[in-house]
Amino acid sequence: MKALTIFFVFMTIIAFDSNVLACSCARTESICEAFARADAVFAGIVERVEDKKGMLDGREIIAGQVAYVQVVEAFKGVKQSEMVFRTSAYRTSCDVSYKAGHRWLFYASYDKASNAWGIFQCDRSNDLESAADDLLYLRGLPGSAQRTRLSGTLIGASGQPLTGAKVKVIGGEQTYELYTNQNGVYEAFGLPPGKYSIKPATPPNLKQSWSAATGLVRDGNIVLLEARSCAGVDFWYKQNKAIKRSK
């Protein structure tokens, strides 16, 4: 789980502004970790945003936001149809900038001092188009929380999900073959607890750019599944521009 010393994300981003601080994320929560930690989990639309102004080095900047979010689909802890999110002036490059019309999946935490909601740095809150893996788990509750779940997403060179891609999951002497769905998500329920290596087949004309593991990570693309836990690896690809020489 994330360290208790992590700050709430009550912030926004201003590109190339000296008021933006750098950030680094040690690891990404698994979906079940994020769900257990959050006070409320829901899909929503940002209806309107109020920018708070401030001064920095003699110039006016955005020093925080108040975002009014309409709840569209609730999964945990939602008691009203509209949620109010506040940000502060102390921002990092990991933080969100709210814009009217954006559709988000929120793993939200409540701050009693400001009587408002916020999200953690580096958590799983994301725009809905990039949250297909999370939505599969959330819409499957409570059943999806009763078994182990291994999952992830494959993303192509232009940001599109890779559909029908084969992914090998190796645990001990057992190998499982999975295939991504229309949203580029692979998943497996009920695997025995243990260590698993995740190896997707590289699509033609592409090569792996990078990967990001979630949950308990052992090494690289090897994750650890505990009873009723979830973990996985997301993969991103870029065009393979290498030209094969003919013999």
N, C-alpha and C positions, 0 to 999 in steps of 0.2 A: 504494500500500500504506500501511498505518498507520505512523506514525512509530515508530522504535525506542524512543523514550522513554516510550511509553504503558505504564501499569502493568497488571499482571495484576488481574483482578477476583476478589479473594479477600475478598468483602464481602457485606453484606446491607443491607436497607432497613428503617428504622423510621420510620413515617409521623409527621411533625410533630416529630421528635426533633432537638434541637440538634446531635446527633452526625452528622446526615446532611449531606453536602456537596453543593452544586449541581454539575452537570456540563453540558458542552456537547459535542456530537458534530459534527465538521467535515463528515463525510460517512459514508455507509454503504458497507461493502465490497460488492463484487459477490460472487456465490456462488463463482465460480472463484478469486477472490482469497482468500476466507475458507478455502476448501478447501486451497489451496497453503500458506497461512500456518500452519494448525493442525497440531498434533502428532497429534491424534486427532479423528475425526469419527464420531459415532454417535448413534442414537436410543436413549433410555434412560428408565427409570422411577426416580424418587427413592423409594427404599425406606424410609429413615429418616434423620432429621436430629438432630444433637446441637447444641444451642445453648450457646455459651460465654458465661458471665456476666462482667460487669465493672461498675465503678462510674463514674458521671459526675455531678458536682455533688451527691454524696451520695445518689444513687439508683442502683438496679441496672438495668443495660441488657443487651441482647444484644450481645456484643462479638465476634461471629464465629460461624461455623457449621462443622460437619463434616457433609457430605452423602454418603450411600452410595447409589450409582446403579447399578442393574442394567442391563446392556447388552441391548438388544432387537434392534437392527439396526446392524451395523458397516459403515463405509465406508472408514475409513483408520486405521491405527496402533493398533488395539485388540488387546491381547494377553491380556486377562483378562475374565471375565464381570462383575466388579464394579469400579467406578471410585470412588475416594474424592476428593471435592472439599472444599477448605478455603477459608474466607473470613477476612477480617481485620476489625478494628473501624473502619477508615477507609473509610466508605461514601459513595457519591454516589447521587443520584436515578436514575442510569443502571444501577445494579447490581441483581443478582438476589437474591431472598430464597427460599431453597429450602424446599419444603414436601413432606412425604411424600405420595406418590401422584401427583405431577405428572409428566407425560410431556413430555420435552424433546428437541430436537435440539441436540446439543452440538458446537461447534467449540472443542475443548479444547486447552490448552497445559499442559505438564508443568513443575512447579517442583521442581528437585532439592533445594533447601534444606529444603522442608517435606515432600518425598516425597509430593506430592499434586497434583491437577489443579485447574485453574481456567479461567475464561473471561475474555476481554478486555472492557473497557468498550465499549459501542456496537458489538459485533460481531453476527454473524448468529445466535448461539445464541437459540433461541426455543421456545415451547411448540409441540408437534407440530401442533396444529390451525391454527397460523398459519405453518407451514413448508411449505406445499404446493409452492411454486415451487422451494425448495431440494431437496425430496425428488424432484421430477421430474428435476432435474439429477443428483443423487447416484445415483439408481437407474438412470440411463442411462450411468453410467461403465463403461468408459473412453471409449466412443464420444462422449459429450457434451462431453468435453474436447478433442476433436480438431478441432472446428469453432467458428466464432463462434456465440454464442447471445444473442438479445435476448429479454427476458422481463420479466414483472411481474404484479402482482395488482390486481384491482379490488375494493374493499370498499364495501358499501352502508352506509346510514345506521344500521342496527342492528348492524353488524359482520358481516353475512352476505356471502359471496362473491357477486359478480355473474356469473351464468352466461350464456353466449351473447352477451355484449356485444362490439360491434365496436370494433376498435382499428386505426387507420391508422398505419403506419410509413413515414415519408418519408425517403428517402435520395437526394440529388441529384435527378434527374428521374424516379426510380422510386418508386412508391407500392405498398405491400403492405397487404393487408387480413387481419387476424387476428381470431379470435374466442376468447373465454375459455372454458375448460373448466368442469367441474362444481365445481371449487374456485376459480373466478374467475381462473385463471392463463392468460395468453396467452404464446406462445413462438414463436420462429422460429430455425431453425438454418441455418447456412451462408450468411448474408448477406455480401456483400463488405465488407471493412474500410472504415470511413469514418464520417462523422457521420450520425446518424439522429434525426429528430424524431418523438416518439411522441404521438399525438393520439387518445384514446378518444372515441367518441360518447357524449354525455351521456345517460344513461337518463331516461325520462319521470319527472317529479315529483321528480327529484334535481338537485343541482348540486354541482360539485366543491368539496370542502372544502380539501384540500391534496394535495400529491404529494411523493414522495421518490425521487430518482434514485440509482442504484447504479452502481459502476464509475467510469469516466472520464467526468465530466460536463463538457460544454462550456458550456451555458447553459440553466438551467431544465429543460425536458423534452427537451433535446437531449443525446444521449450519443455517445461515441466508441467504436467497435468497432475493436480491433486484431486481428491474426491470432490465432486460437484464444483469444480473450478473450470475456468475457460482460459484459453491462450491461443496464440497463433502468430502468423507472420504475414505482413503485407509486402507485395512485390511491385516495383515500378520498372518499366522497360523503356529503352530508347532505340532509335533506328540503328541497325547494324550496317554501317557504311563501308565495311571492309569488302573489297572486291576479290572474289576467288579467282585465282589464275587458272586458266585452262591448261591441261597437261599436253 
